[in-house]
């Protein structure tokens, strides 16, 4: 699968507040989810698009996705209703390394 970085911007303050709201403040209230529950949903619900990491800020948010194509991410983004809250700008990345993987695998290189 290919790696993508997504840049998200909320459509407006109202959509940001609605998306980020604590579940117990919603009408009707919902249960809080755990990080494990988020990861299970984000990584196991759609075999074509998997959200591996998420960073949310007040102005913009970022996600790390794995998918065969950008279109697979866009399709799932639309299917689960995220397009109602925010935009998505996708950038394919040819290198992905993480502190959390401290293996002896060789680094990935690209000759231009």
N, C-alpha and C positions, 0 to 999 in steps of 0.2 A: 504494500500500500504506500501511497505517496503521503508526504507530510505537508500540511498547510497551516499558515497562521491566518487567523481571521481577526479583523479589526471591526468592532461593533460600535455604533453610535445610536443612542436612543433617539427616537423621532422627536420627542419633546419631554418636558419635565413631568408631565402627567403620566406618560408611558413609563418613564424611569421609576417614578414612585410606585406605580402599580406592579411593575415587574420585581422590584427590590423589596417590596413590603413583606414584613414578617408574616408568616402564614397564620398565626393566631389573630392577627388584626384584619384578616380578610373577612368578607361576608358572603357565605358562611365561613367560620374559622376552619383552618386546615391544620393538620399535624405537621410539626417540624420534621424535616428529613435529615438524615445523617450524611456525612461525606461518602460513606460506603454506598448508601442508597443512590446518591447522585451519580457516583462512578458506575454503578451497575446499570442505571438507566442510560447514561451517556455513552457507555462503551459496549453495551450488550443488546440494546434495543434494535438497532439497525445494522445489519451485517455489512452494508456498503459505506457507512459514514460513522466514525467514532470520535467523539469529543474527548480528548485525553487530559486536557488541562483547561482551567478557566481562571482569568484574572478580571475582577470587576472593579472599576473605578467610577468616580462621579461623572467624568466626561466621556471616557471611552473604556471599552472592555476588550480583552484579547482572549482568544481560544486557540488551542493547538488541536488540530483535527488530523485524523488519518482517514484516507479514502482513496478509491481508485481514480476518482476525477473530482474536479471542483463542482461539477453538476450534481453529483451524488450528495454533496454537502448542501448545496442550494435547495435541492428537492426536499431533503429532510428538514432543513431550516423552515421551509414553507409548510411542510406537513404538520409539524408540531406547533405551529403558530407563532414562532419567534419573529417572523416578518412583521407581525402586528405591533411589535414593541421597538424593534431596532433594525438598522441596516447591517449589511454584511459586506465586507471587502476582503476577498481571499487572495492570498499570495502563496504559491507553491514554494516549498523549501527543499533544497537538495541535500542539506545536511541537518541532522538532528542529533544532538548529544545532550545528556543531562547529568547533573550531579548524582542523580538517583541511580544511574547505571555506571558503576565504577568497575566495569569489566575490562578485560584486555583486548577487546575487539579493536581492530584498526580503525582509525579515523577515516571518514569519507572525504575524498578530494574530488575536485572538478577542474579539468584543464580547459581553459578558454582559448 
